[in-house]
Amino acid sequence: MNTTEIFLIAMTLILSVPYLVWRLGKTDYFAPLVVVQIISGILLGPGVLGAGYPAVYQFVFSPTIMASLNGIAWWAVMLFVMIAGVELDLKKVWVHRQETVLISGLALGVPLAFGCVAAWGCLGLSDASGWMGPQAQSWQFVAGVGMACAVTALPILILFMEKMAILRQPLGQRILRYASLDDIAIWGVLALILMDWQRVERQLAFLGAYGFFVWGFRRLMPKLPSADRWYVALIWLAAVAFGADWSGLHFMVGAFLAGAAMDADWFNQEHMDLLRHHVLMVLMPVFFLSTGLKTQWTMGGGAVFVFAGVLLLASVSGKLLGLHIAGKWLNWQPGEASLMGWLLQTKALIMIIFANVLLDKQLITHDTFTALLLMAIASTMLTVPVVAPRLKRLQHLISQSR
């Protein structure tokens, strides 16, 4: 077979396997299609398909095919991260800044601290080289894993709240404000972790140029016809992502900065929702597959699963404790803190993107990446089954705007 035919076989597997599992298994309640796609990527990766049928794996996912798939995956995830940046509503955050900063800080800070403790303990109790990447310093590894435990996946949170019909309700908008501020902090911490002091001149040059061009870009966009704004936004995305990667900050940091510089009201909200939906359906499955192909079990499945369990415990308990502290401080009603804590627990996608950056920069190993991926899947799958029955009991909270 020629390369094109093998590429199409790979695409058929990437698109069909998760869809059939999702549709025939009726998994939507606890595992939406996005989560099934991530799990399918793991099953098609070297740890499962590669271990059981190495000849098939090497034939379908050869280096040539993977080079093609990686290009699609890069562009897909840049688009997705840009959309997440556009959807940040900093104006609403500013209006409710005191409440938002307090709640977001606790929702991020407590699980971050718990995750850092778990990562530090892992380094002390086992061979650090099995978990920490060759280019990492201890603080980078600890901070990276800690932040992975604190992440809230804003796009998946939006998807879940749409499913539960609370996205446009006051409760949903409150949760979006808290998650939005955490989203900014996540990318800020990532940029700090990735700071390369040997290339600091490039990074300062990029940030200076970004600040200058943002001024011109924001003056230009409102003057353009609405149809032209989409095209110019894509040019802007490619340029900023290139600048960030050239400076050593990684192209995904650039993609977020490109989106954060844009206002959501420049675009039709319905079109933005459709774009996010289409990127998820058409392009992101390739990214999930490429993510699954990075999973490995070189230290043994047992050690990876234990580490994933420790990180899951740190993540869930930290997020819930942070929200309960906020609830006590602000005199929330019974059940309000737990409801928000479980919704903000959603991790898939943004955490996986975050972990991909750490792996690409060799700050973590494939084993740590696999443990983080398993933690993200488990925490995301817990969200709807835990939240849905709570919402039925706490209907009066949905319309509360404070």
Long-range contacts (C-beta under 8 A, 24 or more apart in sequence): 3-64, 3-65, 3-68, 6-59, 6-60, 6-62, 6-65, 7-65, 7-68, 7-69, 9-60, 10-60, 10-61, 10-65, 10-69, 10-289, 11-286, 13-44, 13-60, 14-40, 14-44, 14-285, 14-286, 14-288, 14-289, 15-285, 17-43, 17-44, 18-285, 18-288, 29-384, 29-385, 29-388, 30-381, 30-384, 30-385, 31-381, 32-159, 32-160, 32-163, 32-384, 34-156, 34-159, 34-280, 34-284, 34-288, 34-348, 34-349, 35-348, 35-377, 35-380, 35-381, 37-284, 37-285, 37-288, 37-289, 38-288, 38-291, 38-292, 38-348, 38-352, 38-373, 38-376, 38-377, 39-377, 40-288, 40-289, 40-292, 41-288, 41-289, 41-290, 41-291, 41-292, 41-293, 41-295, 42-292, 42-295, 42-373, 43-292, 44-289, 44-292, 44-293, 45-292, 45-293, 45-294, 45-295, 46-293, 46-295, 46-296, 47-295, 47-296, 47-297, 47-370, 61-293, 66-290, 66-293, 69-286, 69-289, 69-290, 70-290, 72-283, 72-286, 72-287, 73-286, 73-287, 73-289, 73-290, 74-251, 75-283, 76-279, 76-283, 76-284, 76-286, 76-287, 77-252, 77-255, 77-284, 77-287, 77-353, 77-356, 78-237, 78-238, 78-241, 78-251, 78-252, 78-255, 79-237, 79-255, 79-275, 79-279, 79-283, 80-155, 80-276, 80-279, 80-280, 80-284, 80-287, 80-349, 80-353, 81-252, 81-255, 81-256, 81-259, 81-353, 82-233, 82-237, 82-255, 82-256, 82-258, 82-259, 83-155, 83-259, 83-272, 83-275, 83-276, 83-279, 84-154, 84-155, 84-183, 84-256, 84-259, 84-350, 85-255, 85-256, 85-257, 85-258, 85-259, 85-260, 85-261, 85-262, 86-259, 86-260, 86-262, 86-263, 86-264, 86-267, 86-272, 87-154, 87-155, 87-158, 87-180, 87-259, 87-264, 87-272, 88-154, 88-180, 88-183, 88-184, 88-259, 88-260, 89-176, 89-177, 89-180, 89-264, 90-180, 92-173, 92-177, 93-177, 93-180, 93-181, 96-177, 99-330, 99-402, 100-177, 100-178, 100-181, 101-181, 102-326, 102-329, 102-330, 103-178, 103-323, 103-326, 103-330, 103-340, 104-177, 104-178, 104-179, 104-181, 104-182, 104-185, 106-322, 106-323, 106-325, 106-326, 107-150, 107-152, 107-178, 107-182, 107-319, 107-322, 107-323, 107-326, 107-340, 107-341, 107-344, 108-150, 108-182, 108-185, 108-186, 108-322, 109-150, 109-322, 110-318, 110-319, 110-321, 110-322, 110-325, 111-146, 111-149, 111-150, 111-314, 111-315, 111-317, 111-318, 111-319, 111-322, 112-146, 112-147, 112-149, 112-150, 112-318, 113-146, 113-318, 114-146, 114-149, 114-314, 114-315, 114-317, 114-318, 115-145, 115-146, 115-147, 115-148, 115-149, 115-150, 115-311, 115-314, 115-315, 115-318, 116-142, 116-143, 116-145, 116-146, 117-314, 118-145, 118-146, 118-149, 118-310, 118-311, 118-313, 118-314, 119-144, 119-145, 119-146, 121-310, 122-307, 122-310, 126-303, 129-365, 130-298, 130-299, 130-303, 130-365, 130-367, 131-307, 131-364, 131-365, 131-367, 131-368, 132-363, 132-364, 132-365, 132-368, 133-358, 133-359, 133-361, 133-362, 133-363, 133-364, 133-365, 133-368, 134-362, 135-361, 135-362, 135-363, 136-362, 136-363, 136-364, 140-193, 140-363, 141-363, 141-364, 143-189, 143-192, 143-193, 144-193, 144-354, 144-358, 144-363, 144-364, 145-311, 145-364, 145-368, 145-372, 147-186, 147-189, 147-190, 147-193, 147-354, 148-311, 148-351, 148-354, 148-355, 148-358, 148-372, 148-375, 148-376, 149-311, 149-314, 149-315, 149-318, 149-375, 150-182, 150-186, 150-315, 150-318, 150-319, 151-182, 151-186, 151-347, 151-350, 151-351, 151-354, 152-179, 152-182, 152-183, 152-344, 152-345, 152-346, 152-347, 152-350, 153-346, 153-347, 153-348, 153-349, 153-350, 153-351, 153-380, 154-179, 154-180, 154-183, 154-350, 155-276, 155-349, 155-350, 156-346, 156-347, 156-348, 156-349, 156-350, 156-380, 157-343, 157-344, 157-346, 160-343, 160-346, 160-383, 160-384, 160-387, 161-343, 163-384, 164-384, 164-387, 164-388, 164-391, 166-391, 166-398, 169-398, 169-399, 170-398, 170-399, 170-400, 170-401, 171-397, 171-398, 171-399, 171-400, 173-401, 174-340, 174-400, 174-401, 174-402, 175-340, 175-343, 175-344, 178-340, 178-344, 179-344, 182-344, 183-350, 184-260, 186-350, 186-354, 187-253, 187-256, 187-257, 190-250, 190-253, 190-354, 190-357, 191-249, 191-253, 193-358, 193-363, 194-248, 194-249, 194-250, 194-253, 194-357, 194-361, 196-248, 199-247, 199-248, 202-246, 202-247, 202-248, 203-247, 203-248, 203-249, 205-247, 206-243, 206-244, 206-246, 206-247, 206-249, 207-247, 209-243, 210-240, 210-243, 210-257, 214-261, 217-261, 218-261, 218-263, 221-262, 221-263, 221-266, 222-266, 226-267, 226-268, 229-266, 229-267, 230-267, 230-271, 233-258, 233-262, 233-267, 236-261, 236-262, 250-357, 250-360, 250-361, 252-353, 252-356, 252-357, 253-357, 291-352, 291-356, 291-373, 294-356, 294-359, 294-366, 294-369, 294-370, 295-366, 295-369, 295-370, 295-373, 296-366, 296-367, 296-369, 296-370, 297-367, 297-370, 298-365, 298-366, 298-367, 299-367, 303-367, 304-367, 304-370, 304-371, 304-374, 305-371, 305-374, 307-367, 307-368, 307-371, 308-370, 308-371, 308-372, 308-374, 308-375, 308-378, 311-371, 311-372, 311-375, 312-374, 312-375, 312-378, 312-379, 315-345, 315-347, 315-375, 315-379, 316-345, 316-379, 316-382, 319-344, 319-345, 320-345, 333-397, 335-390, 335-393, 335-394, 335-397, 336-394, 336-397, 338-390, 339-387, 339-390, 339-391, 339-394, 339-397, 342-382, 342-383, 342-386, 342-387, 342-390, 343-383, 343-387, 345-379, 345-380, 345-382, 345-383, 346-379, 346-380, 346-383, 347-375, 347-376, 347-379, 347-380, 348-376, 348-377, 348-379, 348-380, 351-375, 351-376, 352-376
